[in-house]
């Protein structure tokens, strides 16, 4: 059973209007003239690969809230 081509095209275009999904890559040179490549994922975490096999990682962890519960025996 084949799907409707118009419906398939509509499904392929979801999310392409507002924000591009997937990783964003930025390449360039730093102040010292060394090359770098920064990759930012959808959650905002960034991995920067630098010359000499070095990597810098910036992780944007969500804020967590701890909730305590007590159990009462009846």
Backbone as a chain_set.jsonl record, in Angstrom:
{"seq": "XXXXXXXXXXXXXXXXXXXXXXXXXXXXXXXXXXXXXXXXXXXXXXXXXXXXXXXXXXXXXXXXXXXXXXXXXX", "coords": {"N": [[0.843, -1.174, 0.0], [0.814, 2.044, -1.0], [1.78, 5.278, 0.137], [0.202, 8.531, 0.052], [1.684, 10.854, -2.144], [1.607, 13.652, -1.678], [1.077, 13.786, 1.053], [3.4, 12.54, 2.049], [5.364, 14.414, 1.286], [4.554, 16.563, 2.855], [5.086, 15.542, 5.42], [7.874, 15.335, 5.285], [8.608, 17.995, 5.32], [8.149, 19.003, 7.835], [9.088, 20.993, 10.544], [11.019, 22.354, 9.153], [10.525, 24.996, 8.681], [10.59, 26.693, 10.984], [12.871, 26.082, 12.781], [16.045, 24.738, 12.247], [16.761, 21.356, 12.562], [19.119, 19.104, 14.06], [22.75, 18.843, 14.144], [24.851, 21.753, 14.47], [27.595, 23.116, 12.827], [30.606, 24.866, 13.18], [33.445, 26.178, 11.768], [36.791, 27.397, 11.978], [39.454, 29.725, 12.765], [41.308, 30.304, 15.749], [42.426, 32.936, 18.045], [45.177, 32.515, 18.092], [45.716, 31.503, 15.64], [45.296, 28.844, 15.237], [43.48, 26.049, 13.973], [39.994, 25.246, 14.469], [37.021, 23.341, 15.217], [33.747, 23.621, 15.956], [31.012, 21.926, 17.227], [27.615, 22.027, 17.734], [24.932, 20.555, 19.342], [21.366, 19.689, 19.263], [20.483, 20.194, 21.848], [22.065, 22.178, 22.779], [24.587, 21.571, 23.662], [28.1, 21.785, 23.312], [30.871, 20.714, 21.446], [34.188, 21.33, 20.989], [36.663, 20.857, 18.747], [40.103, 21.027, 18.656], [43.351, 21.966, 17.296], [46.012, 19.565, 17.534], [44.804, 17.363, 18.699], [43.051, 18.072, 20.81], [40.14, 18.609, 22.822], [37.365, 20.564, 23.747], [34.599, 20.574, 25.876], [31.332, 21.652, 26.344], [28.644, 21.354, 28.37], [25.224, 21.68, 28.604], [23.452, 21.134, 31.112], [20.214, 20.207, 32.287], [18.266, 21.954, 34.771], [17.739, 20.339, 37.796], [15.291, 19.282, 40.089], [14.942, 18.278, 43.372], [12.733, 16.159, 44.981], [11.335, 15.158, 47.954], [9.84, 12.307, 49.458], [7.696, 10.743, 51.807], [6.909, 7.684, 53.298], [4.16, 6.233, 54.85], [3.238, 3.834, 57.141], [0.305, 1.915, 57.421]], "CA": [[0.0, 0.0, 0.0], [1.643, 3.245, -1.14], [1.241, 6.487, 0.777], [-0.067, 9.659, -0.822], [2.889, 11.665, -2.296], [1.44, 14.964, -1.057], [1.222, 13.579, 2.498], [4.813, 12.266, 2.298], [6.093, 15.685, 1.192], [4.184, 17.339, 4.041], [5.809, 14.965, 6.557], [9.291, 15.66, 5.127], [8.851, 19.419, 5.518], [7.854, 19.395, 9.215], [10.229, 21.518, 11.276], [11.982, 23.064, 8.312], [10.181, 26.409, 8.585], [10.953, 27.477, 12.162], [14.222, 25.87, 13.283], [16.719, 23.59, 11.65], [17.149, 20.352, 13.537], [20.406, 18.485, 13.801], [23.934, 19.516, 14.666], [25.376, 22.923, 13.773], [29.055, 23.047, 12.827], [31.282, 26.126, 12.881], [34.886, 25.977, 11.655], [37.534, 28.64, 11.837], [40.754, 29.816, 13.435], [41.239, 31.09, 16.984], [43.312, 34.109, 18.075], [46.557, 32.087, 17.836], [45.813, 31.026, 14.27], [45.059, 27.399, 15.192], [42.161, 25.689, 13.464], [39.067, 24.594, 15.378], [35.708, 22.976, 14.685], [32.787, 23.564, 17.057], [29.764, 21.266, 16.876], [26.583, 22.242, 18.74], [23.794, 19.686, 19.076], [20.046, 20.291, 19.438], [20.292, 20.57, 23.244], [22.949, 23.286, 23.101], [25.894, 21.089, 24.089], [29.091, 22.117, 22.292], [32.166, 20.05, 21.453], [35.115, 22.077, 20.156], [37.878, 20.106, 18.435], [41.193, 21.963, 18.375], [44.572, 21.369, 16.752], [46.761, 18.817, 18.522], [43.914, 16.361, 19.298], [42.421, 18.577, 22.03], [38.701, 18.846, 22.721], [36.675, 21.262, 24.825], [33.194, 20.174, 25.893], [30.434, 22.463, 27.166], [27.381, 20.634, 28.495], [24.125, 22.451, 29.195], [22.605, 20.19, 31.846], [18.982, 20.829, 32.766], [18.153, 22.134, 36.217], [16.982, 19.261, 38.396], [14.707, 19.611, 41.377], [14.785, 17.085, 44.185], [11.485, 16.121, 45.746], [11.381, 14.058, 48.912], [8.551, 11.735, 49.8], [7.716, 9.889, 52.985], [5.937, 6.597, 53.263], [3.582, 5.961, 56.148], [2.62, 2.506, 57.249], [-1.054, 1.975, 57.982]], "C": [[0.891, 1.241, 0.0], [0.955, 4.443, -0.486], [1.071, 7.588, -0.264], [1.19, 10.525, -0.935], [2.79, 13.046, -1.655], [1.612, 14.866, 0.461], [2.686, 13.328, 2.859], [5.639, 13.552, 2.245], [5.786, 16.576, 2.392], [4.945, 16.836, 5.268], [7.308, 15.294, 6.483], [9.59, 17.114, 5.475], [8.573, 19.884, 6.948], [9.136, 19.859, 9.897], [11.208, 22.31, 10.444], [11.694, 24.559, 8.239], [10.744, 27.198, 9.765], [12.414, 27.306, 12.569], [14.8, 24.618, 12.662], [17.099, 22.607, 12.739], [18.48, 19.742, 13.13], [21.542, 19.325, 14.356], [24.307, 20.716, 13.808], [26.889, 22.906, 13.922], [29.61, 24.405, 12.422], [32.782, 25.853, 12.867], [35.574, 27.313, 11.489], [38.896, 28.559, 12.489], [40.605, 30.696, 14.669], [42.238, 32.24, 16.92], [44.769, 33.757, 17.788], [46.758, 31.593, 16.411], [45.618, 29.525, 14.137], [43.632, 27.127, 14.74], [41.318, 25.051, 14.549], [37.782, 24.269, 14.64], [34.781, 22.797, 15.875], [31.48, 22.97, 16.552], [28.779, 21.445, 18.025], [25.381, 21.377, 18.387], [22.479, 20.403, 19.399], [19.788, 20.766, 20.858], [21.194, 21.718, 23.669], [24.303, 22.864, 23.635], [26.894, 21.319, 22.96], [30.368, 21.321, 22.513], [33.055, 20.814, 20.481], [36.38, 21.249, 19.984], [38.939, 21.109, 18.014], [42.393, 21.218, 17.827], [45.317, 20.652, 17.871], [45.903, 17.816, 19.283], [43.349, 16.798, 20.641], [40.935, 18.792, 21.764], [38.222, 19.595, 23.951], [35.208, 20.882, 24.727], [32.433, 21.095, 26.831], [29.086, 21.771, 27.171], [26.37, 21.526, 29.202], [23.161, 21.475, 29.857], [21.335, 20.898, 32.32], [19.016, 20.983, 34.285], [17.253, 21.032, 36.773], [16.473, 19.694, 39.765], [14.478, 18.322, 42.144], [13.515, 17.197, 45.012], [11.562, 14.92, 46.675], [9.964, 13.588, 49.219], [8.727, 10.885, 51.052], [6.603, 8.867, 52.85], [5.445, 6.354, 54.684], [2.944, 4.585, 56.126], [1.259, 2.648, 57.909], [-1.434, 0.65, 58.567]], "O": [[1.654, 1.443, 0.944], [-0.264, 4.599, -0.545], [1.71, 7.577, -1.316], [1.734, 10.91, 0.1], [3.784, 13.559, -1.142], [2.213, 15.742, 1.083], [3.168, 13.846, 3.867], [6.523, 13.752, 3.079], [6.672, 17.271, 2.888], [5.403, 17.645, 6.076], [7.941, 15.507, 7.517], [10.707, 17.435, 5.882], [8.75, 21.066, 7.242], [10.159, 19.178, 9.825], [12.148, 22.889, 10.99], [12.544, 25.32, 7.776], [11.321, 28.267, 9.566], [13.13, 28.299, 12.691], [14.141, 23.584, 12.563], [17.702, 22.995, 13.74], [18.904, 19.859, 11.98], [21.325, 20.376, 14.958], [24.115, 20.714, 12.592], [27.407, 22.705, 15.021], [29.154, 25.017, 11.457], [33.33, 25.352, 13.849], [35.007, 28.25, 10.927], [39.424, 27.474, 12.736], [39.884, 31.693, 14.655], [42.829, 32.495, 15.871], [45.521, 34.597, 17.295], [47.887, 31.293, 16.023], [45.758, 28.981, 13.042], [42.703, 27.864, 15.072], [41.845, 24.393, 15.446], [37.487, 24.836, 13.588], [35.001, 21.92, 16.71], [30.909, 23.448, 15.571], [29.067, 21.063, 19.159], [24.865, 21.449, 17.272], [22.479, 21.579, 19.764], [18.958, 21.651, 21.066], [21.1, 22.186, 24.803], [25.098, 23.718, 24.027], [26.584, 21.082, 21.792], [30.886, 21.259, 23.628], [32.732, 20.938, 19.299], [37.086, 20.972, 20.954], [38.712, 21.936, 17.131], [42.452, 19.989, 17.883], [45.264, 21.077, 19.025], [46.242, 17.453, 20.41], [43.183, 15.965, 21.532], [40.524, 19.109, 20.648], [38.632, 19.288, 25.07], [34.634, 20.866, 23.638], [32.838, 21.299, 27.976], [28.453, 21.613, 26.128], [26.644, 22.059, 30.277], [22.182, 21.043, 29.25], [21.385, 22.064, 32.712], [19.702, 20.239, 34.986], [16.143, 20.819, 36.284], [17.165, 20.395, 40.502], [13.885, 17.38, 41.62], [13.265, 18.214, 45.659], [11.824, 13.8, 46.235], [9.019, 14.377, 49.235], [9.815, 10.368, 51.306], [5.514, 9.155, 52.354], [6.247, 6.28, 55.615], [2.207, 4.232, 55.205], [1.095, 3.422, 58.852], [-2.539, 0.499, 59.087]]}, "num_chains": 1, "name": "protein.A"}
